[in-house]
Amino acid sequence: MNVRVKTRGRPKKIDRDAVIRIALSLYWEHGVENVSMSRIAREAETQRVSLYDEFGGEKGLIQECLDLYRERFKMPMLNGIDESADLPSVLKILFHGLIYDGNINWDEITFTITDSEGEIIPRPKFSKGCFYLRTKFADSKLTDSHRDYIHLYDIELERRLTLCIETAKDSGKAYDHLDSKKTSEFINSQMTLMQSMRSSKTAEEKMLNTYEFIVSMVIPEGHRI
């Protein structure tokens, strides 16, 4: 008697870029800790095993999403923050971007976002705040390499903010007594706080009050926007 043995076929080749975008959208909306590889496979209309074959597991896929977010969303903004940037505008875009999920009212803002290379990727419709900051809270899903990667961005942001604050002090747009480096660290830590408020659906008014308090600690009244 002939017996046919069924063997698992080779997983179909997947659209790598499409999967990364789908994963980023899901991670950003729901939080990395709340999205499984099975759900990503389902949304991408592929097999779970194909994701592991392509990305080496969840760790690799999360890293790809961090890379994409950095390239298309974070670096264009970060590159505009330096000693020539207007500090009041920088703070408004950083914090209002969190409060309003990227929908910024550009009135009174003096800030230039550089163009990113490659195809423009729209912000996911239901994304909440900042993907980097939100991912910081997903401790159970992050590896040391993920944490180090995000930390390097924090270091660069704080370095650039320090330059921006120094110039602002010279022009009277930041309090002269401030330690620029410690102030940049304070601003970055408050952004993490603001992200936690955004993710927990804190009322808009309370978030704006927090933002105004932060600004009052850094920028003299006549220069606040």
C-alpha positions in Angstrom: 0.0 0.0 0.0 1.3 3.4 -0.9 1.2 6.0 1.8 1.4 9.6 0.9 3.2 11.7 3.5 2.2 15.3 3.6 5.0 17.7 4.0 4.7 21.4 4.8 5.3 23.4 1.7 7.8 26.2 1.7 6.1 29.4 3.0 5.2 31.9 0.3 7.4 34.8 -0.2 6.0 37.8 1.6 6.1 41.5 0.8 8.6 42.6 3.4 8.0 46.3 3.3 4.2 45.9 3.5 4.5 43.6 6.6 6.8 46.2 8.3 4.3 48.9 7.7 1.4 46.8 8.9 3.3 45.9 12.0 4.3 49.5 12.7 0.7 50.6 12.4 -0.5 47.9 14.8 2.3 48.5 17.3 1.8 52.2 17.2 -2.0 52.1 17.7 -2.2 49.3 20.3 1.3 49.2 21.8 4.0 46.6 21.1 3.0 44.6 24.2 -0.5 44.2 23.0 0.1 42.9 19.4 1.0 39.3 18.7 2.8 37.9 15.7 -0.3 35.9 14.9 -2.3 39.1 14.6 0.3 40.7 12.3 0.3 37.6 10.1 -3.4 37.8 9.9 -3.5 41.5 9.0 -0.7 40.9 6.5 -2.6 37.9 5.0 0.4 35.6 5.4 1.5 32.8 7.7 3.0 33.3 11.1 5.9 31.0 10.2 6.7 33.3 7.2 7.2 36.2 9.6 9.7 34.2 11.6 11.5 33.0 8.4 11.7 36.6 7.1 12.5 38.6 10.3 14.0 35.9 12.6 11.1 36.4 15.1 9.4 39.2 17.0 12.7 40.9 18.0 13.7 41.4 14.4 10.3 42.7 13.3 10.2 45.2 16.2 13.6 46.4 15.2 12.5 46.9 11.6 9.6 49.0 12.8 11.9 51.1 15.0 14.2 51.6 12.0 11.3 52.7 9.7 9.9 55.0 12.3 13.3 56.6 12.9 14.0 57.1 9.2 10.6 58.5 8.1 9.2 60.2 11.2 11.9 61.0 13.7 15.0 62.0 11.7 13.3 64.6 9.5 12.2 66.4 12.7 15.4 65.8 14.6 17.5 67.2 11.8 15.7 70.5 12.2 16.7 70.9 15.8 20.1 72.7 16.2 21.6 76.0 17.4 19.6 77.8 14.7 16.2 76.4 15.6 13.6 78.5 17.4 13.2 76.9 20.9 9.6 78.0 21.5 8.6 76.4 18.1 10.6 73.3 18.9 8.8 72.7 22.2 5.4 73.3 20.7 5.9 70.9 17.9 7.4 68.2 20.2 4.6 68.4 22.7 1.6 69.3 20.5 2.7 66.4 18.2 2.1 64.1 21.2 -1.1 65.7 22.4 -2.7 65.9 18.9 -1.1 62.7 17.4 0.9 64.6 14.8 -1.8 67.1 13.7 0.0 70.3 14.2 -1.3 73.9 13.9 1.6 75.5 12.2 0.5 79.1 13.0 3.2 81.0 14.8 5.6 78.1 14.5 9.0 78.8 13.0 10.4 75.3 12.4 11.6 73.4 9.3 11.2 69.7 9.0 13.7 68.2 6.5 12.5 65.9 3.7 13.1 62.3 4.3 14.6 60.2 1.4 12.4 57.7 -0.3 8.7 57.2 -0.4 6.6 59.2 2.0 4.8 57.0 4.5 1.7 58.5 6.0 1.2 58.4 9.8 -1.2 55.5 10.7 -4.7 56.9 11.2 -5.1 55.6 14.8 -1.5 56.0 16.1 -1.2 57.5 19.5 1.5 60.0 20.2 5.1 58.9 19.5 5.9 55.3 18.6 9.4 55.5 20.2 8.0 56.9 23.4 5.1 54.4 23.5 7.5 51.5 22.9 9.6 52.5 25.9 6.7 51.2 28.1 6.7 47.8 26.4 9.4 46.4 28.7 8.4 42.8 28.5 8.7 42.8 24.7 12.0 44.8 24.4 15.5 43.4 24.3 18.6 45.2 25.5 19.4 46.0 21.8 16.0 47.7 21.4 16.5 49.7 24.6 20.0 50.7 23.5 18.7 51.8 20.1 16.0 54.0 21.5 18.5 55.4 24.1 20.9 56.5 21.3 18.1 58.6 19.8 17.4 60.1 23.3 21.1 61.1 23.5 21.0 62.7 20.1 17.8 64.6 20.8 19.1 65.9 24.1 22.4 66.9 22.5 20.5 68.9 19.8 18.1 70.4 22.4 21.1 71.5 24.5 22.4 73.5 21.5 19.0 75.0 20.8 18.6 76.1 24.5 22.1 77.7 24.5 21.1 79.9 21.5 17.7 80.6 23.1 19.4 81.8 26.2 21.5 84.2 24.2 18.4 85.6 22.5 16.3 85.8 25.6 14.0 83.0 24.6 15.1 80.7 27.4 15.8 81.6 31.1 19.5 82.6 31.4 19.9 80.6 34.7 19.1 77.3 33.1 21.6 74.5 32.8 21.1 73.7 29.1 22.0 70.0 29.3 19.9 69.3 32.4 17.0 71.3 30.8 17.2 69.1 27.7 17.1 66.0 29.9 14.1 67.5 31.7 12.3 68.2 28.4 12.9 64.6 27.2 11.6 63.1 30.4 8.5 65.2 30.3 7.8 64.0 26.7 7.8 60.5 28.1 5.3 61.6 30.8 3.2 63.3 28.1 3.2 60.0 26.1 1.9 58.1 29.1 -0.9 60.7 29.5 -1.7 60.3 25.8 -1.8 56.5 25.9 -4.0 56.6 29.0 -6.5 58.9 27.3 -5.9 61.8 29.7 -8.1 64.8 28.9 -6.7 67.2 26.4 -7.1 70.2 28.8 -4.9 68.4 31.4 -2.2 67.6 28.8 -2.2 71.2 27.6 -1.9 72.5 31.2 1.1 70.2 31.7 2.6 71.5 28.5 2.1 75.1 29.5 3.7 74.3 32.9 6.8 72.8 31.2 7.1 75.8 28.9 6.8 78.2 31.9 9.9 76.5 33.4 12.0 77.1 30.3 10.8 80.1 28.2 10.1 83.6 29.4 6.5 84.7 29.1 7.0 87.1 26.2 8.3 84.4 24.0 5.9 81.5 24.6 3.7 80.3 21.8 
